[in-house]
């Protein structure tokens, strides 16, 4: 389809550019020309805040003109002139959106956050203007109802089916009054989700635990103390130590600090984010979100929001989700209670008799673990130098898939701290560019994620390779010291690398066939975690940062031996968050004065959640669900774990965790097809059978819970 071309005059009007009318204006706005950079990556250093809005506005205008071309086409509607044309529309909008939202997560500022609020209603309206365009829907419907007249291949049929369903789910069949209400709800939900995320970032950055007495640092590792001193120096508090709510700071503090009062202070700061009655309070935001989502679901003909969200996922129904969560909840609580008994025993060893609280769990669980297994996980860190772990995951990918990663110099970076690598296939073909961004900063949201600055697609018959980014918040080393990762951080790196491989290996012709169901998307990432601490893998990359000595077998054996200890806590806190997410979104009515914090306490309290274990994410900082993305879907990690645990057994059963034949099947049937195939079909094509839950229960030490259960996509899953 013929695209709208932005003339120099149009660019000038949008970007206040004074370039001659017959010249491209890249110096005014890089988004309006082809990127002249290595591998066509975004020219990050040339992109300024003032470039975004003109590019967004032009992108929306261009796409609406493309939509107009489709609906006014005098020829009968066909797959190519309607469905494929729609799929390929909006190139400029996609181009600027991927950069803007990628950087707004990884390197934001006040200007970007203000702009995101300004753009939110505009983009919501733009999306609705497309999905609620009656003439466009009629053409899509004509193609859908007459598809037998066209020789469509499998991917084209999938795109057609998903496009039609998306329009129906987007309100195309609603009457005009209902469509107007849907527009209002979509805009409100979008703004509330954005506000939630911005409040959460501000709350996380606002807290500081300032320590000014050296004796209050007792028990803390030297690297954490040094990092806290650097943070204090940067905050103009020389001679003191500052600890924050970023995971690399708070989690080791809770694990090692002897000072119980300080543990309590930072713990309460962490679990009360967004619930402090200030300008960043999220309680009302969450209440409005839950109510607006329910109203939208009811408008669309569903009983609750979860029913609407789950329709496109493997689970299909809330009964299936609860079936799986409930199946694991009982053994998890049982294990957690046993761990709590160990914690109370450690407290008693100290000659104290207080009842453990949330700020005591990590501290005394660590002591109990050391007592039971004579193992301190800090013994592992010297063997987990960041660069070694990174090279290890690259080697892992090479051994399984034959691909290589080579560092790229002189290439634009999304942040000065990021690194760039070119990925090549085993035949030398370019697969894509991978960015790695490791450490926390005030401009970066918490957690770890994998994103893209450009998606894999075909343009004019030629494959366009993706530009992928992995963003983490690992423990930043003190000046002059190496970055030594924790075991959890190393596992996180392998996890996000799995998402990256999924993005690099994907090979589809249409944007609309690139995605997979939310409860399948974690399979490619979570299966990677299994290799992180396998002895055969550790000997390849776990080498002492000073001596180069490979991690001793005895240390690996102890790591393996105690690997399942703590699963009661870890599983329970995860399940609590998953149940909370589902409980919010299976509500069928919302009380007038709905207090989300009270609801959280009630719904988890009735299930017997231990008071010492808060949900992994409490409501007011539960970005996965309140910020969007995993709404009524946080259970997906466990659903995918059923798949990944069973899938890893496919390698183990051969006696070779680097079996290239099994890896080739996993790549061909799981990582490459995008969403062309049904997710369970993809899995069965790889494995030869549907997954059982036994491997998951075994991995978590819960095998006694109903062995042999299958996960399916009907209402009986997990029952």
N, C-alpha and C positions, 0 to 999 in steps of 0.2 A: 504494500500500500504506500502511496505517495505521502511522505511526511511533510509537515509544515516546516519551512525553513525560516529561521530567524534572520531577518535582514540586519545589517549593521545599525540601521536607524532604530529598529525595535530594541536591539541590545542597548543602544545609547539611552533610550528612554527609560529602560528598566534599571540600568546600572549606572546612570549618570556618567556615561562614557563619552568622551569627545573625540574618539578615533575617527579617521576618515571613513566615509560611508562604504568605500569599496575594499575595506580591509577587515580581516577577522580581528576580534577584540579580546584575545586571550589575556592581554595584560590588564584588561578591565575585569574580566570574569572568566576564569579557567573552565567553568562548566559549559560555556557556549562553543567550545572547540574540542577537537580530538586531543586527548592528552599526549603530548610529545615527551613521554617519559619511558624509562626502561619497562618493558612489558605492559605499557599502557596503564600503570598504576596511577592513582590520583596524585596530582602535584601538591601534596599537603602544604609545603612551605609557601606556595603561591596563593592558597585559598584563604581569604579573609572573611571575617564575620559578615561584612556588608555584601559579600557575593551570594550568600545563601538565599535571601528572600527574593531577589530578582530572578534567580534560577528556579526557585520553587514556583513563582508566579508564572514564569514563561513555560515551565514544564506542565503545569496544569492547563494553561491556555493551549499549548500544543496538543496535549492529549485530548482535550475536548474537541479540537478541530479534527483530530483523527477519528473520534467517535462520530462526529457529524458526517465525515466522509463515508463511514460504514453505513449509517442509517439512511443516507440519501442516495446510496448507490442504486441506480435503476435496475441493475441486474438482479435476478433471483438470489436469495440468500444461499450461500454455500459455506462449506467449512473454511475454505481459504479466504473468501472475501468478508467473512463475518467473524468466525471463532478465532482463526489464526490471526487475523488482522487485529482483533481486540487484544489477544495475547501479546502481540508485538508492540502495541501502542504504549505511549508514556515512557519512552527511552530516556528523555532528559529528566523527567521527574524521578525515575528510578535512579539515575546517575547521581543526582544531587542528594536524594534521600539517603542512599546508602552511606555516603560520606558524612552527611550531617548527623544522622542518628548513631553512626559508629563513633564519631568523635564526641558527641554529646554524652555518651556513656563512658568513654575512656579518657577524655581530656576536656571536660566542660568548663564553663565560666558563667558569670552572671548574664552576659549578653546572649550566649547560646540558650540558656534556660529561659530567658525572657522571650527570645524568638520562638522557642518551641511552644510556649503558651500562645503566642500570637498566631502561629501556624496551625495549631491543633484544630480550631473550628473550621478553618479554611480547607484543610485536608479532609476533615470529616465530611464537609459539604461536597467536596469534589468527588470523594468516593461514592457518596449517596447519589450524586447527580449521574453517575455511571450506572450503578446497580439498580437505580429506580427509573432508568430511562425506558419508557414503554416501547418505543420504536425499536430500540436496540434489543430488548428482551424478545420482542416478536420475531425478529430475524433469527436470534439464537434458537428460539422455540421451533421455528420452521426447520432449521437444520437438524435439530434434535429429533423432531418427529419424522423427518424424511431421510435419516442417516443411511438407511439401506440403499438409497439411490446413489450414494457415493462410495467409492472404493477406499474406505478409511482403514489405515493400519491400526495396530493395537494402541500406540501412543496417541494417535489422533482421536480414537474413540474415547480414550480416557480423558483427554482434554475437553472434548465435547460434553461428556457426562458431568465432569466436575464444574465446567462453566455453567451449564444449565442449573445444576443443583445450587451453585453459589448464588445465582440470581434469585432463585426461589427462596433460599435461606436469607438472602439480602432484602427480601420484602417485595419482590417484583409482582407477586400476586395479591398484595394488599390493596385495599381501596385507597383513594387519595387522602382521606382523613387519617387513616392508619399510617400511611407512608409519611405524612407530615409529622406525626408523633414519633415515628421511628427515627426520622432525621434528628429531631430534638434529643431523643435518648442517646443516639450514637454520639452526638456532639458532647452531651453532658458526660457520658461514660469516658470518652477520650480525654476530656479536660480533667476529670477526677483522677484518672489513672496517672496522668502527667503530674498533677499536683501531689499525689501520693509519693511518687518517686523523688520529686524535688525536695519534699519535706523530709523524707527518709535520709537523703544525702546530707542535708543541713544538720539534722539531728546527730548523725554519725560523726560529722566533722566537728560539731560544737563541743562534744564532751572531752575533757582533759582530766586525767588523774595525775596530779602533780605531787611528786615525792621529793622532800627536801632533807630527809634524814637517811644516811647510808644504811643504818640498821634496818630500815623498813624494806630494803631490797633483799633481805635474807631469803635464800632458797632459789633466787632467780638465776638463770644461766647468764654467763658473762656477755654473750652476744646480745641478749635482750636488754641488759643493762646499758651496754654501749649504744644500742639503737635508741633507747629512751633518752640517753644523754644528748644524742644528736638532735632528737626531736625537740628537747628543751632548749638547746642552743638555737635552733631555727625559730623557736617561739619566743626568743629574747629572754630566756630564763637560764643563763649559764650557771653551772654548778648544781642544777637540779635534774630531775628525771621525769619525763612526761610519757604516760601510757595512754593509748587511744582505744577507740572501739573497733578499729580495723582488726580483723582476725589475727594477723601475725603479731599483734601487740597484746590484745586481751586474752586470747586463748592460752598462750604460754604463761601469762600472768596468773590466770586462774589455776593453772596446772601446777605451778611451782612456787608461788609467793607464800611464804610462811605467815605473813601478816593477814590474819583472818578479817579484820575490820576493813582493810583495803580491798581484799577480795570481794567482800560484800558491796563495797561502794561501786567498784567498776562493774560488777555483775548487775546491780540494780540499774546502773546507767545504761547497760546494754539491753536489758529486757524491757525497759520502759521507753525506748525510743519511739517517738510519735505519740506518746501518752503522757505528756508533761504539762498539758494545759496552756501551752504557749502558742506563738504564731505558727509553729510547725506541727501542731497537734494533728494527728491523723484519725482520731476516733470518729469524728463526724464525717470525714471524707470516706472512711470505710463503710459507715452506715449508709451514706447516700449511694455509694457504689453498689452495695448488695441490693438495695431497693431498686435502683435503676436497672440493674441487670435482670432482676426478677420481672420488672415491668416490661422490659423488652421481650423476655421469654414468653410472658403471657400474651403479649401483643402478637407474637409469632405463632401462637397456638400450642405452647408447651406448658406443662404444669409448673416447671421450675427451670432455672437457668442451666443446671447440670444436664437435664434431659436434652436441651438444645445443644450444649457444647459436646456432649458425648456421642451424639449422633454420627459424627464424622471420625470417631476414634475406634480403636480395636475393641475397647471395653463395651461400647454401645450403650450400656445402661448403668445407672448408679448402683443397682443391685449387684452387678458384676464387680464393680469397684469395691463396694463394701465387703463383698464376699472374700476378695483377696486380702484386703486390709485386716478384716476381722480374723482371718485364718492365721495371720502372723502376729496379731496383737497379743493373744493369750500367752504364747511362748516367750514373746519379747518382755512382757510385764513380769513373767515368772523369772526370767533371767535377770531383769533389772532389780528385782527384789533380792535375789541372791547377791548381786553386786553391792546393793545397799547394805546388806548384812556385813560384807567384807569391809565396807567403808566405816560402819559403826565399830567394827573390831579395831580398825586402825586408830579411830578416835580414842577408844578405850586404852590402847597401847600408850597414848600420849598422857594418860592419867586424867582424861577429861570425860565428861558424861553428857555433853550436850547432844541434841538430836541434829543430825546432818541437815544442812540446807543446800539450796541450789549452788551457792558459791563455794561449797565444800566438796562437791562431787568430783570434779576433775582433780583436785589436789589430793584427796584421799584415795580416789580410784587409782591414781598413778602410784601412790605408795603401796596399795594392795597388789597391784600388778608386779611391782618390783619384789615384793615379799613372796608372791606365789611363784614367780618365774626367774627371779634373780636377773631381771632384765630392765635396763633403763633405755628408753627409746632414743635418748640423746647420744647413746653409743653408736647409733646408726648414722647420725647426721654428718660426721666427718667423711662418710662414704657416699654422701648424696650431694656433692657439689653440683650446683645448678647446671653448669656447662656439661658435666658428665651425664646428668640425667637427661638433658636435652639431646646429647649425642647418642645416649642409649635408646631413646625413643626413635631417633632417626635410624639407628641400626636395626631396631626391632622391625620397622617398616620395610627396610631393605631386605631383611632375612625372610619376611613373610611375602612381600609383594614385588621385590626387586627394584623398588623406586629409590631415588637418591635425593638428598637435600644439600644444596651448596650455598654458602653465604654469599650475599650480594652486597657489594660496596657501591657507593655513589648512586643511591636510589632514594627517592623521597620516602620519609618515614612518618607515620601518624603521630609519633612523639619521639623526641630525641633519645629516649631510653629504649626504644623498640629496636629489634633486629629484623633483618629480612633474609629470606632464603628462597631459592628457586627449587621447585620440585620437578624432577624429570622421571618419566616412566622407564621401565626396564629396557625399552628400545631407544631411549634417549629423547623421546618426544616431550615437549614442555607440557606439564600438567597444571602449573599455576605458581603463584607467589604466596608465601606464608610469612606473616609477621608474628613476632613473639614480643609480648609486653608484660614484664614480670611483676613489678613492685607497686605497692599502694602509693597513692598521692591524693591530696584533697580534691583534685579535679576528676578523680576516677570513682565510679560507683563500686560498691563492695562486691565480693564474690569472684567467680571466674567464669568466663564464657568464651565461646567461639562465634565469630561473626564473619561477615564478608563485606568487602568494599566493591566487589563486582562478582556477580553470579555467573556460573557456567551457563552458556547458551550457544546457540548457533545464529550467526548473522550472515546473510547472503550465502548460505551453504557452508560457511567456515566456522569451525568450533572456536568459541571465545573462551579462553581459560579463566578460571576464577582467581580473585585476589582475596585470600583468607587471613583472618587475624585471630590469634589466641591472646586473651587478656586475662591476667591473673593478679592476685594480691598476695604474693609470697613475702616471707620475711626478708626485709631489706638489710643487707649487711652493713656494719659500721664501716666507716671510711678505711680503705686499705685491707679490709678483710674479705674473704671469699663468701659467696652466698651459699650457705649450707641449708638444704631443705629438710623439713620434717618428712616423716614417712607419708603423712596425709598430703603434703604438698606435692611430693613426687607422684603419688597416685592421681592427684588432681591434674598434673601435667599430662600424664598418659591419657586420662579421661578426655580432656579437651582436645588432645591430639586425635582421638577417635572421631570427634566431630569434624576436625579439619580434614581427615582422610575421606570422610563421607563427602564433604564438599569438593575435594580435589578429584575424587574418582567418579563423581556423578557425571552421567553422559546422557543428557536429554535435549530435545530440540525446542521445547516450549517451557516458558516460565511456569505455566500452570500445571506441569507434570513434574516439577522439581521437588516438591515437598512430600513428606510422609506424615502419617498420623502422629499426634503429639505423644501418644503412649508407645510409639515405636522408635521415636527419634533418639532415645537414649541408648538403644541397643548398640550402635556403632561406637559410642563413647565408653559405655560401661564394660563392654567386653575387653577393651584395651587395658583396663585396670588389672585384669587377671595376670597379665604378664609382668607387671611392675616388680613384684617381689618373688617371682618364680626363681629358684636357684640358678637355672640355666641363663636367665636374663640378668640377674644380679652380677654374675661373674663377668658379664660383658661390659657393664658400665659402673658398678658400685666399687669405686676405687678411692682409697684414702687421698684426700686433697693434698696432703703433704708428702706422703711416702710413695703413693701410687699403688700401694698394696691392695689386692682384691679383697673384698669383704670376707672375713674368715667364715668357714663353713659352720663353726660352732655358733657364731653370732646369727647366721641365717637360720639355723635350726631353732634357736631360741626365739627369733622373730616369728617363725612359723608356728612354734608351739603356743605362743601367747597371742597369736593373731586374732583369735575369736573372742578373747577377753575384752569386755567393754561393749559387746554387741547388744546387751540388754539396754544400755543407755542409748547407744547410737540408733538402734532400731526403734526404740520407743519414742525418742524425740522426733524422728522422721515421721513415724506413723501418726503421732499426735498432730503434726502440721497437716498431713494429708487428710486426716479425718476432719480437722477444723475447716479446711478448704471445702471439702464435700458438704459438711454440715451447713455452712453458710449458703451454699448454692443449691441445696435441695430444699431450702425453706420455700414454703408455698404462700406465706404471707409474712409481712414485716410489721412488728408492733410500732405504734406511733413514736414512742420514745425508745428507739432501739439502741441499746448500749452494747457495742461489739465486744468490749472487754468483759462485761458480765456474761454475755453469751459464750465467749471462749471458756471462761471458768466453769460454767454450768455444763456445757456439752462435753468437755474433757473430764470434768470431775465425775460425772455419772459413769464414765468408763473406767474409773479407777486409776487415772494417771497419777503417778507419784508426785507429791508436791515439790520434790527436789529436781524434777525433770520438766522444765518448760518445753513447749513445742520448739522445734528447731527454729521456727520463725513465729513469733507471736503476731497477732493480727495487725498491729499498727506498724510493723516493719516487714510484713510478709509480701515482699515485692513480687514473688512468683505469681501470686493470685491477685492481689490488690493492684499491682502494677500492670497486670495483663500478661499474656504469654502462656501461663500455666493455670489459668482460671478454671476451676473444677478439673484440674489436671495435674496437681502436684503428686498424685498417686503414681504418675507415669514412671517415675524412677523405679518403683518396686515392680510395676508391671513389666517394664523393660528388663529388670533384673532376672525375672523368671526366664526371659529369652536369653539374656547374655550368659547366665550361669549354665544353662543347657547348651548354648552354642560353644562355650569354651570347652565343655566336655567332648565336643566333636574333635577338638585337637588332642585333648588328653587321652582319649580312647585309642589314638594311633600310636601313643608312646612318644610323640614328638610334638612339642608345643609350637615348633616352627614349621610344621608340615605345610609345604607350599601348595599341595593339591587342595587341601581343605581351605587354605587361605584364598586360593583362586576361586573356589566356589563361593566363599563369603563375599569376595569382591564382586563377582559376576551377578550374584543373586540378591545381595543385600545393599552393597555400597554403590553400585553403578546405576540401577534402574530408576532412581528417584522415586516418584509415586506412580509409576506406570502400572505396576502390579498391586494387587491387594496385599496388605502387609503380612497376613498370615500365609498367603501363598508364597511370598518371597521367602519367609522363614522355612516353610516346608520344602521349597525348592532347594534350599541350602542344606537343611538338616535331614530331610527325608521323612520327617514326622513332626507333629506338634510338640511343643515343649512340655515337660513335666516340671512340677515345682520342687521335686526332691533336691536338685543341685543347689537351688537358692537356700533351702532350709539347711542343707549340709554346710554351705559356706558360712551361714550365720550361727551354726550350732543349734539349729532348731529342728533337726531331722525327724524328731518324734511326732511332729504335727502333720497328720493326715498325708502320709507319703503317697506318691503316685498321682496326685491331683493334676489334671490338665488345665491349661488356660485356653479358653475358646472365646469366640466373639458373641456368644449368645447370653441370655439372661442367667444361665446357670453357672457361669464361670465363677470358680472359687467356692461354690456351695459344697 
